[in-house]
Amino acid sequence: MNDVVTLIFSKDRPLQLDLTLNTYKRFSIDKEYGEPIVLYTTSNNEFEKAYDNLKEEHPEVKFLRETIFKENVINTLSDSKYLMFVVDDCIFTDSFSLKDIIRELESNKKYLGFSLRLGKNTTYCYPLDIQNTIPYFSTLENSMISFDWSKHGQGDFYYPLEVSSSIYRVGDIKSIIKLFYFSNPNFLEHGLASSISLMLDKPFLLCYETLRAFCNPVNLVQTVSSTAKRATRFSYSPKELLEKYKAGLRINSKNFEGFTPKGCHDECELYFIHKDNYGN
C-alpha cells in the first residue's frame, strides 16, 4: 500500500501538464512518498500523440487513459491511505513535504485535509471575483497553520473540498464520492463541495503560511461549468500550446519559483524555452 497517491487530472494540456509535473518534482522534497498518477483524456489524435511523448519524458509518472471516470478514480485510490488531488494547470512554487503533511493530518482527526493553494497571502477569490474572508489562524510547526473552514465566510477558505492541490484521507473521500455520479473533475469537485455537510466533524483545514501551489487559468478545456471564469489578461488556446509542445518548446518553470500570487488562481504570462535548454 502506498501512503499517498498524487492523482493528476488532465485533458488536452500536454504543455501545461509538463509544467505541473516539473514543478511537482522540483518542490516535493519527498516525492517518492507519493506516487504520481496522471488520469488523462484527449479530444483527438494530435493531443494523444503529445501525451505519448510526455510518457517518455516523465518515465517516473504513471499515465492512465481515462475510460469510465468514476471507476478510474475509485480504482486509483484503492491502495492508498492519503490522496493528493492535482489538476493540469496547477503550478507548484515552493517546497512542501508530504511526510510532514501526513504526520500533521494523523495528529488530529478533526483535520479534514491540507491545502497547498491556501495561505495568509490568498486574499482574492478569482472564480467569484471577491475578496476572501480571512479566518483566524492557529500557528503550528514547519510553517503550517490551521483554521476553521466551517465558520461563516466567503471565498476560498470556506471551500475545503477541491481537486486542484489538496491532500485528504482516502477513506473520507471514498465515503463521499460513492454517493453521487461524476464523469469529469468538475463534476467530481461539485459533488464534493455539495457534500461538505458530511464532514462537519472535521472542521479544520491545514495549509502553509504561504501557499505552495496555484492554478494559472489561461484557458479552458471543458464546457460543463457555467461559472468558470475565463482568462482576461493572458490567454493561450489548447491548440496553440499543443503546437508549441510539438515544436519542442516547454514552459519555463523558473519564472514561477518563489512566486506568491494573491489567490488560489492567478493569470500569469507563460515564457517558453526549448526542451534541449530546459534546466540550463
C-alpha positions in Angstrom: 0.0 0.0 0.0 1.2 3.5 -0.9 1.0 6.1 1.8 0.0 8.8 -0.7 -1.2 8.8 -4.3 -0.9 12.0 -6.2 -3.8 12.0 -8.7 -3.4 14.5 -11.5 -6.3 15.2 -13.9 -5.5 16.3 -17.4 -7.3 16.9 -20.7 -5.7 18.4 -23.9 -3.0 20.2 -21.9 0.3 18.4 -22.5 2.4 21.6 -22.3 0.7 22.7 -19.1 0.9 19.2 -17.6 4.6 19.1 -18.3 4.9 22.3 -16.2 2.8 20.8 -13.4 5.0 17.6 -13.4 8.3 19.6 -13.5 7.3 21.9 -10.6 5.9 19.0 -8.6 9.3 17.2 -9.0 11.1 20.4 -8.2 9.3 21.3 -5.0 8.1 18.0 -3.5 11.0 17.3 -1.2 9.9 13.7 -0.5 8.1 13.0 -3.8 9.0 9.3 -3.6 6.4 9.3 -0.7 3.6 10.0 -3.1 3.1 8.0 -6.3 2.2 10.4 -9.2 -0.6 9.2 -11.5 -2.0 11.1 -14.4 -5.5 10.3 -15.3 -6.0 11.9 -18.8 -8.2 12.1 -21.8 -7.8 13.7 -25.2 -10.1 15.1 -27.9 -8.1 14.0 -30.9 -5.0 12.0 -32.1 -2.7 15.1 -32.1 -3.2 15.5 -28.3 -2.9 11.7 -27.8 0.5 11.7 -29.5 1.7 14.5 -27.3 0.7 12.6 -24.2 2.5 9.6 -25.6 5.6 11.8 -25.8 5.0 13.0 -22.2 5.1 9.5 -21.0 8.6 9.1 -22.4 9.8 12.4 -20.9 8.4 11.6 -17.5 9.0 7.8 -17.0 8.6 8.0 -13.3 4.9 9.1 -13.7 2.2 6.6 -14.3 -0.2 7.6 -17.0 -3.8 6.1 -17.1 -6.0 6.7 -20.1 -9.5 7.6 -18.9 -12.3 5.1 -19.6 -15.1 5.4 -17.1 -14.0 8.3 -15.0 -15.6 7.5 -11.6 -14.4 3.9 -11.8 -10.9 5.1 -12.7 -10.8 7.4 -9.7 -12.1 4.9 -7.3 -9.7 2.2 -8.5 -6.7 4.6 -8.3 -7.5 5.2 -4.6 -7.9 1.6 -3.6 -4.3 1.0 -2.4 -3.5 4.3 -0.6 -4.2 5.9 2.7 -4.0 9.5 1.5 -4.8 11.3 -1.7 -3.4 14.5 -3.2 -5.6 15.9 -5.9 -3.9 18.0 -8.7 -5.1 19.5 -12.0 -3.0 20.2 -15.1 -3.0 24.0 -14.8 -1.6 23.8 -11.3 1.9 25.2 -10.7 4.0 24.4 -7.6 6.0 27.4 -6.4 7.8 26.4 -3.2 8.9 23.4 -1.2 6.4 21.1 0.6 6.8 17.9 2.5 4.2 15.1 2.1 5.7 13.4 5.1 5.2 16.5 7.3 1.7 17.0 5.9 0.6 13.4 6.6 2.2 13.5 10.1 0.1 16.6 10.9 -3.1 15.1 9.5 -2.6 12.0 11.6 -2.1 14.1 14.7 -5.8 15.2 14.8 -8.9 13.6 13.4 -10.6 16.9 13.2 -8.3 18.0 10.4 -10.2 17.5 7.1 -7.2 17.9 4.9 -4.2 20.1 3.8 -4.5 22.7 1.1 -1.4 23.7 -0.8 -3.2 26.5 -2.5 -4.2 28.5 0.6 -2.1 30.7 2.9 -2.1 34.1 4.5 -1.4 35.6 1.1 -4.6 34.3 -0.6 -6.8 37.4 -0.2 -8.6 37.3 -3.5 -11.1 34.7 -4.8 -10.7 34.6 -8.6 -13.7 32.4 -9.6 -16.1 34.7 -7.6 -14.2 37.9 -8.2 -14.4 38.9 -4.5 -12.1 39.4 -1.5 -11.7 36.3 0.6 -12.9 36.4 4.2 -9.7 35.7 6.1 -10.1 33.3 9.0 -8.4 33.2 12.3 -5.2 31.1 12.0 -3.6 28.8 14.6 0.2 28.5 14.2 1.7 25.0 14.0 5.2 23.7 13.3 7.0 23.6 9.9 5.4 26.9 8.7 2.0 25.3 8.9 -1.2 26.9 10.1 -4.8 25.7 10.7 -8.2 27.4 10.5 -11.9 26.5 10.9 -13.4 26.2 7.5 -16.9 25.6 9.0 -17.2 29.2 10.2 -19.3 31.5 8.1 -17.3 33.4 5.5 -17.0 33.9 1.7 -14.3 32.8 -0.7 -11.7 30.1 -0.9 -11.1 29.4 2.8 -14.7 28.1 3.1 -14.5 25.8 0.1 -12.4 23.0 1.7 -13.0 20.1 -0.7 -11.4 20.7 -4.1 -9.3 18.9 -6.7 -6.5 21.3 -7.6 -3.8 20.8 -5.0 -5.1 19.4 -1.7 -4.4 16.3 0.4 -7.1 14.3 2.1 -7.7 10.9 3.7 -8.7 8.4 1.1 -11.4 7.0 3.5 -13.0 10.4 3.8 -13.1 10.9 0.0 -14.3 7.5 -0.9 -17.1 7.7 1.7 -18.4 10.8 -0.2 -17.8 10.0 -3.9 -19.7 6.7 -3.7 -22.9 8.8 -3.1 -23.0 10.8 -6.4 -22.4 10.4 -10.1 -19.4 12.3 -11.7 -17.9 11.9 -15.1 -15.1 14.5 -15.0 -13.1 16.6 -12.5 -15.5 19.5 -12.5 -18.5 17.2 -11.6 -16.3 15.5 -9.0 -15.4 18.8 -7.3 -19.0 20.0 -7.4 -20.2 16.7 -5.8 -17.5 17.0 -3.1 -18.4 20.6 -2.4 -22.1 19.8 -2.2 -21.5 17.0 0.3 -19.4 19.1 2.7 -22.1 18.8 5.4 -21.0 15.2 5.8 -17.6 16.4 7.0 -18.6 18.8 9.8 -16.9 16.5 12.3 -13.6 17.6 10.7 -14.0 21.4 10.8 -10.3 22.3 10.5 -8.1 22.6 7.4 -4.3 22.9 7.3 -2.1 24.9 5.0 1.3 26.6 4.9 1.6 30.2 5.9 2.3 31.0 2.3 0.7 28.9 -0.5 2.8 26.3 -2.3 0.7 26.0 -5.4 -1.8 27.9 -7.6 -3.7 27.4 -10.8 -2.9 29.5 -13.8 -6.3 29.8 -15.6 -5.2 30.8 -19.1 -7.5 28.5 -21.0 -10.5 26.2 -20.7 -10.7 22.6 -21.9 -14.2 21.9 -20.6 -17.6 23.4 -21.1 -19.5 21.8 -18.2 -19.1 24.6 -15.7 -21.2 27.7 -16.3 -19.4 29.6 -13.5 -15.8 29.1 -14.8 -14.1 32.5 -15.1 -12.3 32.9 -18.5 -8.9 34.4 -18.8 -8.9 38.2 -19.2 -5.2 39.1 -19.1 -3.4 36.2 -20.7 -5.0 33.6 -22.9 -3.5 30.7 -24.7 -5.7 28.2 -26.6 -5.0 24.5 -26.1 -4.3 24.2 -29.8 -1.7 27.0 -29.6 0.1 25.4 -26.7 -0.1 22.0 -28.4 1.8 23.4 -31.4 4.4 24.9 -29.1 4.8 21.5 -27.4 5.2 19.7 -30.8 7.9 22.3 -31.8 9.9 21.2 -28.8 9.1 24.2 -26.6 8.4 23.9 -22.9 7.1 26.4 -20.3 10.0 27.8 -18.3 9.3 26.8 -14.7 11.9 29.2 -13.3 9.5 32.1 -13.7 7.3 30.6 -11.0 9.9 29.7 -8.4 9.0 31.6 -5.2 6.1 33.4 -7.0 3.4 34.4 -4.5 0.0 35.1 -6.1 -2.8 36.8 -4.3 -5.1 33.9 -4.6 -5.6 30.2 -5.4 -5.9 31.3 -9.1 -3.8 33.9 -10.8 -3.4 34.6 -14.5 0.3 34.6 -15.4 2.1 35.0 -18.7 3.9 32.0 -20.0 7.5 32.1 -21.1 8.9 29.3 -23.3 12.2 27.6 -23.6 13.3 24.8 -25.9 13.4 21.4 -24.2 17.1 21.0 -25.1 17.9 24.0 -23.0 15.5 23.2 -20.1 17.2 23.4 -16.8 20.1 25.4 -18.1 
